[in-house]
């Protein structure tokens, strides 16, 4: 299970520890049921409370269905049809080529096969969670974008320039809720219905213009590029009721505004695609837009609008739909590309049929990955080994092409755990086995075949963060202490762990900070009990990857959480300006700015209360020698250096 799932189960256990488990759900009785079905590989005794026992029964149900039916179709850990084959050991291997749909009927068959299995399972084993898909979707890590950040920009020098959004991959732009072009600040208001354009040229800020969302739309984030502002979000149409089949018609949209006159922005183009807006990227003048479209088969094969995604009102062609290796899917990741110079026209479009997928975008490829144990039918307490399916789609000048697919054992903590370099894909993953949790390093070639691996790392621990640079990778696991591993990847077929540093606590986020330095932001923890003692920032000397050292640390005992832990865009890091900025939560939300000195370590330059009261995460952004803290409808400005307050503005 993922770390987030494990944390949820821990909370369930604490809340239900005093509730008596029904006799039928006692481990020994489940054991007897398994023995009746001649299942030999039960190795684990589950002693959850009532709710947790219900979870265990959901996991068991898929296994029992498999045992009763003897069918391999629909199981996420097993492949089928032309996309599958067995080796001499009887193990299933997937074809490295991505299968294209032959027609819409085949797409429907994939979806309905899985939905039928889910309905049968829920009918036999009602664990109290209702629809199985709804349950496992709820525990998946939800994020509108990948969780990591790239190396600092070299564009800005102290006292000049302006900051941009932290991005996962250098050269691959990402949207955000706050942007600047060096003259104006653009900030999404708390109602998610308006973007305020703020004139920041003088000490006293003022609103210069406003972009309002169209009717029945909500803004998620945006880009600013020259005289154009690209708004991304969701449209909400009415609920359709057809023979008691309900599904909403939410769509992701792109609205492009001409902001050459900021006082009067003009809408110049619009487009829509099926599903809820997930994320986007901006590369070499092209926008790539991702949305999640949940498919329904209740209305039958003729109800195509329910299970085939659309772009600008037209169905995606069947030959533009990529099928999973198994008949196990509930949704699509829809991808369309748009040229920024002609934003009303689609360049290309693809739909990846999947379960619940995330994506990592390198400089050349889109990697769609999904943890197959997120599927009720994929989880068996006998094997109890999670797997990650990966599909690669190349992109160039807006053209999208499915290239390869593969799989590994384990799950990814976030997109920092996957990285493309010199045509290979490097991955660190956590594997929840039947009796223990371990971790692994994988190297995959351009066909997504495993060519090198290290397994059985850090037993009992899980990966919290990772970072790759060139031929070296770094990752952090945690139980009571924080082992920072360094791995030599110079020989892709023979990766090697070359260093291990164990210190109290853990780093949730890693960021390269100048030459031979690695910044970690996370939590301090007691070395014996693992109890957290507040936030901690660390600086590691990585000049010798075989002998990584924590050379400085700063403990923030009054802070216990930061949005940086799940949203990399919430951090402002600029090595050239020597600025490390982020907000953290204690008795109230505070914004911190640190400087770093190789001799003296971290110096706290600013600690100010964040005054915006909003569900939105805070952003720190600078223009020349001024820092702006933006949260919801409040913007505050400070003088970089002594960080005296200059102005504040409600937008």
N, C-alpha and C positions, 0 to 999 in steps of 0.2 A: 504494500500500500504506500501511497505517497506520504511525505512527512505531514502534510495538512490533514490527510485522512487519519493518520495515527494520533495527531493531537485531538481531533474530534472524538475518536474512540476513547482516549484517555479521559476526556471530559465526561463522556457518557458513563464510563466506569465509575468515576468519582460520584456522579449524581445518582447512580442506581446501585451502589454497592450494598445497600441495606435491603434491597428488594429481593424476595425469594424467587429463585428460578423455577419455573414449572417443571414437574417431574419429566415430562416428555422431552424437555430441552436440556436435561442434565447430560454432561459430557459422556457418561457411561452408556446412556441410552442412545445417543447419537452414534457412539462407537458400535453398538450392537446393530444399528440400522446399516452402518457402513459394512460391517462384517457379513450381513445378509446378502449384500450385493457383491461380496467377494472383493471388496476394495482393500488392498494390502498396505496402502501408503499413508494411512492416517498416523501422524507422528506428534500431534499437538493436542493438548487438552485445553479447551476454552472454558474459562470460569467467569464469563462476563455476567453482569446483572441482566435483568429482563430485557431491556432495550438492546443491550449489546449482544445478548443471546439471539435476539431477532436478527441482528446484523449477520451473525454467524450463520443463521439458517438461510438467509438470502444467499450468502456465499455458497452454502452447501447445496442449495436447490439446483443451481446450474450443473453441479457435478452429478447429482442424482438423476436429473433429466438425461444427461449424457450416458450414465450407466444404464438407465432403463431402456433408452431408445437405441443405444449403440451407434448413434449418428454423430458424425464429425462436422456436419454442416452447421454453420451459425456460431461455432465456437471461435472466439477471437484468437485463441492460441493455436488454432488449427487452420490451415489453408485448404482451399477447395478448387475444383475445376481446373482450368488450364493454368491457373496461377500457382498450383501446388504440385509438389512431387516428393517422394520419399527417397532417402538415401539407403545404403545397404544396411544401416542399423535400424531402419524403420522410422527414423526421425523425419518430421515434416520440414521441408525447406521451401522458401518462397521463390518464385521466379523473380529475377532482378529487374525485369521489364514491367512497367506499370500497364495494367490492363485498361483498355478503353472500352466503354460501353458499346455494344453492338447496336442497341436501340433502347428506347424508353422502356419497353417491356422487360428487358433484362435489368434495368435499374430498379423497376418496381419489384421484380422478383427478389433482388438482394434485400431491399427494405422490408418487404412483406415477410420473407423467410425469418428475418431476425425478430420482427414485431410479433409474429405468430408464436415463436419460441418464448418470447417474453410473456405473452398473454397466457400461454399454457403453464409456464412456470409460476406466474402469479396466481393462477387458478388453483394449482396444486399446493403451493406453499405461500400462504398469505402471511407475510412476516410483519404486517402492520405498517409498511411504508408506502402502500399504494403502488403506483406504477414504478417498476424497477428502474426504468430509464430516468424518471424524475429524481429518484433517490441518488443514483450514482452520479448524475449530473450535478447534484447539489454539493457534493463533496469534492468535485474537481476544483483545482485552483483556478480562479476566475481572474482574468486580467485582460485589459484591452490591448495590451502590448507585451512584448518580451520584457523580462526583468534583468537588466544589466546596464552597463554603460561603457562607452569607448574611452580611449585615451583622450587627454585634454586637447583642446584646439590650440594650434600654434599661431592662430591668426592675430590674437590680441596681445598687445604689450601693455605693461603697467601704465595706467593713466590714459589709455586710448582703446578704441574698439568697443565691441559689445559682445555679450555672451549669447550662445544659442543653446537649444535643447540638447541635453546629454543624449547620445545615441548609442545603440547596441553595437553597430558596425560603423567604423570610420568611413565616411563618404556616402553613407546611406541615411538620408534625412528622415526624421520622424515628426509627426504632428504633436501638438501640445495644447495646453489650455492657456498658456501665456507665451507670447513671442515679442521680439523687438526687431526693428530694422535699423536701429541706431538713432532714430529720430522720434519715433512713436512707440509706445507700448500698446500691445493688443492683448486684451484680457477677457476671457469668458466670464460672464457674470454668474452669480450663484444660481440664478433661475435656469441656466443652460439654454436661454432663449435669446440672448444678446451678447455681442462682442463689443466691448468698449474700446475706442481708439483714443489714446491719451497722449497729448502733446507733452513730451518730456524734455523739451529744449531749454526750459527755464527752471529756476528753482521751484517756482510754484507750478505744479502740474494742473492741467485742465483737460476736460473732455473735448476732443476735436470732432468726433463723429461716432456713429453707432451702426452696427450691422445687426438687424433683427432677423430671427429665424422665420422662415415661411410658415404659414398655417399648417398645423398638424406635423410639425417637425421639431426636433430637439437637437441641439448642437452637442457633439462629443468633444471635438478638438479641431484644430485648423493649422494651416501653413500660411506663411507670408513669403512671397517671392516677387520682389520688384513691385510693380503696380497691381499685382494680383493677390487676392486672399482666397484660399481654398477652404471652404467649410465642409466638415464631415460630421455626419450624425445619422439620426434615424427618423423615418417618417412613420406615422401611425394612422393607418386606415381603420375602417370599421371592422368588427368581427363578422366573419361570414358564417351563416348558419345554413347548412345544406344537409337535410335528412339527419339532423342531430349530430352532424360532424362539425366540430368547432376548430378553427385555427385562425390566428390573426395574420394580417397581411403587412406586418412590419417590414420595412425595407431600409437598407443603408442608402445614403445619398451623398452626392458631391455637388455643392453649389459654388460657383466661381464668381467672385466679385471684382470689379474694376475699382481700385482704390487710388487711382491717380489724383482724385479729389477726395481726400479723407472725410470731408464734411458731407459728401454726398456719394457714398458707395453705391455702385450699380451692379445688379445681378446680370451677368452676361451669359451664363450657361448652367444647365442642371442635368444630372443623370441619376438613375437609381438602379439598385440591384437587390435581389431577394436576400432576406435575412437581416439579422441584427449586425450593425457595424462592429467589427472586431478590432481592426488595426489598419495601418497603411504605411507605405514607404514612398520616398521621393528620391529618384535616382536619375541623373543625367537628363533632366527635363521630362521625365515620365512619372506619373503617379500610379501606384499599385494599391488597390483597395481590397481589403479582405472583410468578408462578412460570414456569419454563421446562419445557415438556413436549415431549420428543423423540418424534416420531412414527415408527412402523415400519409398512411395508406388506408385509413378507415373508409374513405369515399370510393375506393376501388380504382382499378387501372385507368378508367376514363377520366378520373378527377386529376388530371395532369398538373394543374396549378398547385396542388397540394404537395407534390413530391418532385417536381422538376423546377429548379430555380430559373429566374428570369433576369435579364439585364436590359434596362430601358424598354420594358414591356414585351420583349421577345424571349422565348424559351432558349436556354443554352442548348446548343446542338448536342445530340446524343454522343457524337464523336469527340466532344469537348468535356465529357464526364469521365473522370478517372475512378475506376472501381477499386475497392479494397481487396486484399488477397483472400478474404473470407466473406461469406454472406453475413456480415455483422456490421451494420451501420444504422445510424439514426439521424444523421445530419450531413450537410455539406460544408466545406470551407469554399466559399465562392471567391474567386479572384478575377478582377478585371483591371486592365491597364488603360491609361488615358494620357495623351500628350498634353503637357501643360499649355502649349501654344494653341491647342484646339480642344479645350476641355469639355465640349459637349459631345464628342465623338469617341466611341469605344475603339481602342486599337485591337485588343484581344481579350478573351475571356475563357476561364476554365472553372470547373467545379470538381472538388475532390471529395468523393463519398467516403465518410469516415464515421467514427463514433464522436469523441470529444477531443478535438485536435488543437494543438498550438503550432506556431510557426517561428522559425528562425530564418532571417534573411541575410545572406552573405552578400558580397559584392557582385556575385554572379548567379546565385541560386536561391530559391525558396525551398526550405526544408519543412515539410509538414509532418509533425510527429504526434503520436497518440499512445497513451499507456493502455494496452489492451486489457489490463486488469480493471480498468474503469467499467468494463462491461460485466454485468452480473453473470452472463453466460460464460465469460472468459475466465472467471475466477473459480478455481477448484482447490479445495483445501488439501487435496492429495498432492498435486504438483506444487501449488502455492508459490509459483515463481512468476512474477510480473514480467511483462515484455513491452518493449516500445517498438512500434512500427514506424518506419521513416520513409517518406517519399520525397524525391527531389524533382523540382520543376525549375528549369533554367529560365532566365529572363534576360532579354537584351533589346533595347529600343522598343520596349512594349510587347515584344513577342514572347509568349509563354509556351514552353515545351516540356512535357513530362519525360524525364530521363531515366529514372531508376527507383527501385524500392528495396528495402532491406529491413532487418530487425535485429534487436539486441535484447539480452536479458536485463531487466532493471527498468527504473524510471528516472527521468531527468528532473532535477530540482527546479531548474528554470533554463532560459535560453543561454545563460552563461556556461551551462554544462555541455554545450554543443558548439563546435567551431570548425570552420572550413579553412584549410591551409594547404597550398601547393597541390590542389586537386584531391586531397584526402579530407575525411571528416573525422575529427577527434571528439570523443564523448566520454564523460564520466557519469556513472549511473549508480544508483542504490538498488540492491536486489533484496527483496523480502523473501527469503526462502522458507521452507516448511518449518525449520527449527531455529534459524538464525538470520540476522540481517548482515549483509556484507556489501562491498562496493567494488566497482570494476572500472577499468580504463579500456576503451576500445578505439581502434583505428580502422576506418572503412575506406575502401577505394572509391573511384567515381561510379562504380556499379553498385555501391553500398553493400559490398561484401566485406566481411570482417577479415582483415589481413594481419592484425596484431591486437593483442589484448593482455591485460593483467587482471586477474580475478582474486577473490577472497581477501580483499583489503579491508582493514579496520572493522573487524567483526563487532557487531552490536552497535555500530554507529551509523549515522546517516549524513549525506552530503548537504552542507548548508550553503556553500558558495564555491565558485570556480572562476578561473581566469586563464586564458591562453595567450601566449605571446611568442611568436616564432616557433622554435623547436621545443619550447618548454611550456608545460602546463602546471597550474597550481590549483589545488582544491582543498577545502576545509571540511572535515567531518566533526561530529560532536557527540559526546555522551556526558562525561564530566569535564574533560579537557578538550582543547581545540588543537587537534593535529592538523598542521598545515603541511600537506604533501607537495613535493615537487616531482614532476615526471619528465624524463628526457624522451622526446618524441622525434629525435633527429633520424632514427631508423624506424620508419613507420611499422615495419613488420616485427620489431622487437622493442616496444616501449619499455621503459625501465624506471621504477621509482628510485630516485637518487637522493632524496632528502625528506626528513620528517621532523617537524618542530612541534613539540607539545607545550601548550601554554593554557592557563585557565581561561574559560569562556569560549566564545566562538565569534567568527566574522560572518555576518549575513551578506556582506557586499565587499567586493574587492575591486580596486582601481589602481592602475599603474600611475605613479606620480613621479614623473621625471625619470632620469637615468637610474636604473638599478634599485628603484624603490617601489614597494607595493603597499598601498593603503588598505587597511581593513576597518570596516565600520560594523559593529555588532554589539555583543553583550559580554560583560565581565561575569564570571561565575566562580563559585567556590570549587576548589580543586577536588574536594572530597565528595561533596553532595551534588554538585552540578547546579545548585541554587544560584539564580542570577542576582547580581549586586548592582545593577545599573548598566547603562550603556558604556561602551569602550571604543575608542579609536586607537588603532595600532599602526605603526610604520615598520615594515619589514625590509631588511636589506637583502636583496636577491642578486647581488653581484656575483655570488657563487651559489647557483641553484642547489648544489649538493650540501650547502651549509647555510640555509636561510636563518636569519636572526631577527627577532623582534627587538629593534633598537630603541624604540620609544613607544610609550602608550599614555593615554589620557583617559581617566575614568570619570564618567558623568553620573555620579551616584544619585543625582536628583532626577535623572531621566531614565525611563524604562522602555521606550519604544520610539521608533522613527518610521515615517512613511518610506524612507529610503529602503527599508527592508523588503518592500514589495513593489515599489515604483522607482526605478532608477532615475527617472526624470526629476525626482524631487531633490536631487543633489546638485549643487553647483560646485564644480571642481575646476580650477584653472591653475596649472602649475606656474605659468608665466606671471600671473598676478599674485601667486602664492596665496590662493584662497580655497578654503574647504568650507562649504556652507550647506547647512541643512536644518530642518526643524526637528524637534524632539519633544516628547510628551512626558510631563511629570505632573505636578499640581496644575500646571497650565502648559499650553504649547509655547515653546520658546524657539527663537531662531538663533543659531550659533554660527559664527565665523571664526575659523582657526587659521593661523599661519603655521608653517612648519620650518624649523631650522635643524639642519643635520647635527648640530652640536647640542642645542638646548631642547630639541623636541618640539612638541605642540605648544602654541601660545594662543590662549583664548582672546580674540580681538573684539568680539561682539557677543552679547547675550541679551536679547531683547524679546519681550513678549510679543507673540503674534496676535494682532488685534482683530483680524478678520474671523468672524464666527461662521464657519461654512463646512459643508460636507466635502468640499474640494480640498485637495492637498495644497500646501503652501509651495510657492516657487520663489527662489532667489534669482535675480537677473541683474546684470549691470550694464550701464551705458557710460563709457568713459570712466569718470571718477565717482560715479554715484551707484549705489546699490539700491535696488527696489525689491521690497518684500510684498508679494501679492498673494492674497488669500481671499477667495470669494469676491465680495464687493469692496474690499479695502486694499489700498495701495499705500505703502509707506516708503519714503526715500531717506537714505542716509549717505553721509559723506564717507567715501572709502578712505581709510587711514585712521581717523579718530572715531569714526562711526557715530558722529553726532546726528541727531534727527534733523532733517531738512523740512519735510513736508509730509502731509498725508491727504488722501483723497478717497471719497466714497464714489463708486462708479454705478 
